[in-house]
Amino acid sequence: MNELLELKGITAGYEQAVVLRDVNLTIREHDFIGIIGPNGCGKSTLLKMIAGIVQPDSGTIEIGETVKIGYFAQEEKHMDDSQRVIDYVKDIAEYITTKDGRISATQLLERFLFTPDMQYAPIGKLSGGEKRRLYLLGVLAENANVLLFDEAGNNLDIPTLTILEDYLNSFTGIVITVSHDRYFLDNVVDRIFELDGKGGIRQYEGGYSDYLNAKRQQEESAAMVSKIKTGSSTGKGENKKGEETATEENKEEKASKKTWKQNRQEKVKFTYKEQREYETIDEDIAKLEEKLASIERQITANATNSVKLRELMEKQENCATELEEKEERWMYLNELAEQMGL
């Protein structure tokens, strides 16, 4: 696989803060990469360095001879309001090469919801959102084989994003996108670069959901290691206190036998609300499980419908949270019932 972009020992910062420190990255042919991280961690700076707009403080960026970069920035691009929409695209390219063959500027505009009337209208007649969409088409018309997107999800409406996702699915080059939109990342990228805000970058295979799963596994492993270390440390001290503790326990046991009547707990019982909840909670959980399964089936059926998928994934997240809370409640009520001898 060809290495088309390589970053070696990149360090960069602004306002006396280092955002990237000795970063080494290799980007290969057909990579679709999502860049994530907290605000101000250097995501846009990294894109601008790849685009050649800004230079790193140290290190080098090696770009292959065949690489042509198209860059969709967050900033508004100046356009001549008197120019016709169709001419704006044609001035960049009459024809655009795609995986399925060449398409004309007119076909590209139609694909991105510009009607024939809109195509021959002056740019000044377009809304702000339509101008952003036209700017996007200008980038796509450059016939670049490396596309850089800086927060496209913040600047494009949902219908345009959906069409863009479909367009990129047939794109044969490299895509690098900075985004906070988890659905866009899941639909487009196959690698995640996480900037940690301290100058470092970690790489994860897969989309955003795969990244979340990997992070969860890392946290669970770290917690387990910490628990083992804590247990080992505690064990050393316990041996020294063994005899002393045993003596204290004997004293407490004798005192307990004498005062069991005073220390006896009051009888545990359900409140009226808990009793009603205990009687219906199994059925409630079953309904939530069926609801969650139904949503998951709908997600599978709408895998290519980005707008519907966003709505379904939000429902899935809410339903899963509700089910988790209900299961925790079930455990509490059943422990209480066990104490009551039910």
C-alpha positions in Angstrom: 0.0 0.0 0.0 1.4 3.4 -1.0 2.4 5.9 1.6 1.1 9.2 0.3 1.5 11.4 3.3 4.0 11.2 6.1 4.4 13.4 9.2 7.8 13.1 10.9 8.5 14.6 14.3 5.9 17.4 14.0 5.7 19.9 16.8 3.3 22.9 16.6 1.6 25.3 18.9 0.1 28.7 19.3 -0.1 31.4 22.1 2.8 29.7 23.9 0.9 26.4 24.1 2.2 23.2 22.4 -0.7 21.3 20.7 1.3 18.7 18.8 4.5 17.3 20.1 6.9 15.1 18.1 4.0 13.6 16.1 4.7 10.8 13.6 1.9 9.7 11.3 1.7 7.7 8.1 -1.3 8.1 5.8 -1.8 5.6 3.1 -3.8 5.2 -0.1 -7.6 4.8 0.6 -7.3 5.8 4.2 -10.5 7.4 5.6 -9.5 9.1 8.8 -11.4 11.0 11.5 -9.6 13.4 13.8 -11.2 14.0 17.2 -10.2 15.6 20.5 -11.0 18.4 22.9 -11.4 22.0 21.7 -8.1 23.8 21.1 -6.0 20.6 20.9 -4.7 21.2 17.4 -7.2 19.4 15.1 -7.6 22.3 12.7 -3.9 23.1 12.9 -3.1 19.6 11.9 -5.3 19.8 8.8 -3.9 23.2 7.8 -0.4 21.8 8.0 -1.3 18.9 5.8 -2.9 21.4 3.4 0.3 23.5 3.4 -1.5 26.5 4.8 0.6 26.7 8.0 4.0 25.3 8.8 5.0 23.2 11.8 7.4 24.7 14.4 9.6 21.6 13.8 9.5 18.4 11.8 8.6 17.6 8.2 5.6 16.7 6.2 6.3 14.5 3.1 3.7 14.5 0.4 3.7 12.1 -2.5 4.3 13.4 -6.0 0.8 12.3 -7.2 -1.1 13.9 -4.3 -3.5 16.7 -5.0 -5.3 18.1 -1.9 -8.7 19.6 -1.6 -9.5 21.5 1.6 -12.9 22.4 3.0 -12.3 25.0 5.7 -14.5 26.3 8.5 -14.0 29.8 7.3 -16.4 31.3 4.7 -14.9 31.6 1.2 -15.3 34.8 -0.7 -17.4 34.4 -3.8 -18.4 36.8 -6.6 -22.1 37.4 -6.1 -22.6 38.3 -9.7 -21.2 35.0 -11.0 -23.6 32.2 -12.0 -23.6 29.1 -9.9 -22.9 26.8 -12.8 -19.9 29.0 -13.9 -18.4 28.9 -10.4 -18.1 25.1 -10.7 -17.2 25.1 -14.4 -14.3 27.5 -13.8 -12.8 24.8 -11.5 -13.7 21.8 -13.7 -16.1 21.0 -16.5 -16.0 17.3 -15.5 -15.4 15.5 -12.2 -13.9 12.0 -12.0 -15.7 9.6 -9.7 -15.4 5.8 -9.1 -18.4 5.3 -11.4 -16.9 7.5 -14.2 -16.9 11.1 -15.1 -19.8 13.4 -14.4 -20.4 16.9 -15.6 -20.5 20.1 -13.4 -24.3 20.2 -14.1 -24.7 16.6 -12.9 -22.6 17.3 -9.7 -24.8 20.3 -9.0 -28.0 18.3 -9.5 -26.7 15.6 -7.2 -26.2 18.2 -4.4 -29.7 19.6 -4.8 -29.1 22.5 -7.1 -32.0 22.7 -9.5 -31.6 23.9 -13.1 -33.0 27.3 -12.2 -30.6 27.6 -9.2 -27.6 26.7 -11.4 -28.2 29.6 -13.7 -28.9 32.1 -11.0 -26.3 34.5 -9.6 -24.5 33.4 -6.4 -25.8 36.4 -4.6 -29.3 34.9 -4.8 -28.2 31.9 -2.7 -28.8 31.5 1.1 -25.9 31.2 3.4 -26.3 27.4 3.6 -26.5 27.1 -0.2 -23.3 29.1 -0.5 -21.6 26.6 1.8 -22.9 23.8 -0.3 -21.5 25.5 -3.4 -18.2 26.0 -1.7 -18.1 22.2 -1.0 -18.8 21.4 -4.7 -15.9 23.7 -5.6 -13.6 21.5 -3.4 -15.0 18.3 -4.9 -14.7 19.7 -8.5 -10.9 20.2 -8.0 -10.5 16.4 -8.7 -8.3 16.1 -5.6 -7.2 12.6 -4.4 -6.9 13.8 -0.8 -9.9 15.6 0.7 -9.7 17.5 4.0 -12.8 18.5 5.8 -12.7 20.8 8.9 -16.0 20.3 10.8 -18.2 19.8 7.8 -21.0 18.7 10.1 -21.1 22.2 11.7 -21.4 24.0 8.4 -23.6 21.8 6.2 -27.2 20.9 6.6 -28.3 17.3 7.1 -29.5 16.7 3.5 -26.1 17.9 2.2 -24.2 15.8 4.7 -26.2 12.7 3.7 -25.4 13.3 0.0 -21.8 13.9 0.9 -21.6 10.6 2.8 -22.9 8.8 -0.2 -20.5 10.6 -2.5 -17.5 9.7 -0.3 -18.5 6.1 -0.3 -17.6 6.0 -4.0 -14.5 8.2 -3.5 -11.2 6.4 -4.3 -8.7 8.7 -2.6 -7.9 9.7 0.9 -10.4 11.5 3.3 -9.3 13.2 6.5 -12.0 14.9 8.5 -12.1 16.8 11.7 -15.5 16.3 13.2 -17.6 16.1 16.4 -20.4 14.3 14.6 -20.2 10.7 15.7 -22.8 9.6 13.0 -20.8 11.2 10.2 -17.6 9.5 11.5 -19.3 6.1 11.8 -20.6 6.4 8.2 -17.4 7.7 6.6 -14.1 6.8 8.4 -12.3 3.6 9.1 -9.5 5.0 11.4 -9.6 7.5 14.2 -6.8 9.8 15.3 -7.4 11.0 18.8 -5.5 14.2 19.9 -5.2 14.0 23.7 -4.8 17.8 24.3 -1.2 17.2 25.6 0.5 17.1 22.3 0.1 13.4 21.6 -2.0 11.3 19.1 -3.4 7.8 19.5 -4.7 5.8 16.6 -7.8 3.5 16.6 -9.1 1.2 13.9 -12.7 1.6 12.8 -15.3 4.3 13.2 -16.4 6.3 16.2 -18.4 3.5 17.8 -15.3 1.2 17.5 -13.2 4.0 19.1 -15.7 4.2 22.1 -15.6 0.4 22.5 -11.7 0.4 22.5 -11.6 3.3 25.0 -14.1 1.4 27.3 -11.9 -1.7 27.2 -8.8 0.4 28.0 -10.5 1.9 31.0 -11.7 -1.5 32.2 -8.2 -3.0 31.9 -6.7 0.0 33.7 -9.2 -0.3 36.5 -8.5 -4.0 36.9 -4.7 -3.5 37.0 -5.3 -0.7 39.6 -7.5 -3.1 41.7 -4.9 -5.8 41.6 -2.2 -3.4 42.7 -4.3 -2.1 45.5 -5.2 -5.6 46.7 -1.6 -6.6 46.7 -0.6 -3.6 48.7 -3.4 -4.1 51.2 -2.5 -7.8 51.7 1.0 -7.0 53.0 -0.4 -4.9 55.8 -3.1 -7.4 56.8 -0.6 -10.1 57.8 1.0 -7.8 60.4 -2.3 -7.0 62.0 -3.7 -10.5 61.9 -3.4 -11.4 65.6 -4.5 -8.0 66.8 -7.6 -8.1 64.5 -8.6 -11.6 65.6 -8.5 -10.6 69.3 -10.7 -7.6 68.6 -13.2 -9.8 66.6 -13.5 -12.2 69.6 -14.4 -9.3 71.9 -16.9 -8.0 69.5 -18.5 -11.4 69.0 -19.0 -11.9 72.8 -20.5 -8.4 73.1 -22.8 -9.1 70.2 -24.1 -12.3 71.8 -25.1 -10.4 74.9 -26.9 -7.6 73.1 -28.5 -9.3 70.1 -32.0 -8.2 71.1 -31.0 -4.5 71.2 -29.1 -4.8 67.9 -31.9 -6.7 66.1 -33.0 -4.9 62.9 -36.6 -3.9 62.4 -38.5 -6.1 59.9 -37.8 -5.1 56.3 -40.8 -4.4 54.1 -41.8 -2.8 50.8 -43.4 0.6 50.6 -46.7 0.6 48.7 -45.0 2.0 45.6 -42.2 -0.5 45.8 -44.7 -3.4 46.1 -46.5 -2.3 42.9 -43.2 -1.8 41.1 -42.0 -5.2 42.2 -45.1 -6.8 40.7 -44.6 -5.3 37.3 -40.9 -4.8 36.8 -40.2 -8.1 35.0 -42.8 -7.2 32.4 -41.4 -3.6 32.1 -37.9 -5.0 31.4 -39.3 -7.4 28.8 -41.0 -4.5 27.0 -37.9 -2.4 27.0 -35.8 -5.3 25.7 -38.3 -5.8 22.9 -38.3 -2.1 22.1 -34.5 -2.0 22.0 -34.5 -5.0 19.7 -37.0 -3.3 17.4 -34.9 -0.2 17.2 -31.8 -2.2 16.4 -33.7 -4.0 13.6 -34.7 -0.5 12.2 -31.1 0.6 12.4 -30.0 -2.3 10.3 -32.8 -1.6 7.8 -31.9 2.1 7.5 -28.1 1.7 7.4 -27.8 3.9 4.4 -30.2 6.6 5.5 -28.1 9.0 7.5 -31.0 11.2 8.7 -33.1 8.3 9.9 -30.1 6.6 11.4 -29.2 9.6 13.6 -32.8 9.6 14.9 -32.8 5.8 15.6 -29.4 5.8 17.3 -30.6 8.6 19.6 -33.6 6.5 20.4 -31.4 3.4 20.9 -29.2 5.3 23.4 -32.2 6.6 25.4 -33.8 3.1 25.5 -30.6 1.4 26.5 -30.2 3.9 29.4 -33.7 3.4 30.5 -33.2 -0.4 30.4 -30.0 -0.2 32.4 -31.8 1.9 35.1 -34.7 -0.5 35.2 -32.3 -3.5 35.6 -30.5 -1.7 38.5 -33.9 -1.1 40.1 -34.8 -4.8 39.6 -31.7 -5.9 41.5 -32.5 -3.6 44.4 -36.1 -4.8 44.7 -35.2 -8.4 44.5 -32.5 -8.0 47.2 -35.2 -6.4 49.3 -37.6 -9.2 48.6 -35.0 -11.8 49.6 -34.5 -10.1 52.9 -38.3 -10.2 53.4 -38.3 -14.0 52.6 -40.4 -13.6 49.5 
